[in-house]
């Protein structure tokens, strides 16, 4: 089974009040680069580029949250990334409108990670 199929299968079986929002956010992340790898790690869909980049925490039900594992390295002019402990950063998305309105910002965060990894 391909990595993409693993993520899609995981999400399809998930009971989550923001499942459609999660699917849209995943689509946006995927659209940022064809070079991302994905899998199910740490209990949720995870995205890597050369090393772990971000994982969705599906246990949070009030919003869709991506945990950027080394988010402190990412320059985020949009203000979407919230600093967290141990160098992490959270990308919390509360609604379909917020996700769609921030498509470019979300993809820019992913592209910033790729640029860091390629440096």
Secondary structure as GFF3:
##gff-version 3
##sequence-region A 1 119
A	DSSP	alpha_helix	3	13	.	.	.	ID=ss1
A	DSSP	alpha_helix	19	32	.	.	.	ID=ss2
A	DSSP	beta_strand	37	41	.	.	.	ID=ss3
A	DSSP	beta_strand	44	48	.	.	.	ID=ss4
A	DSSP	beta_strand	52	56	.	.	.	ID=ss5
A	DSSP	beta_strand	64	68	.	.	.	ID=ss6
A	DSSP	three_ten_helix	71	73	.	.	.	ID=ss7
A	DSSP	beta_strand	81	83	.	.	.	ID=ss8
A	DSSP	three_ten_helix	85	87	.	.	.	ID=ss9
A	DSSP	beta_strand	89	93	.	.	.	ID=ss10
A	DSSP	alpha_helix	96	101	.	.	.	ID=ss11
A	DSSP	alpha_helix	103	118	.	.	.	ID=ss12
###
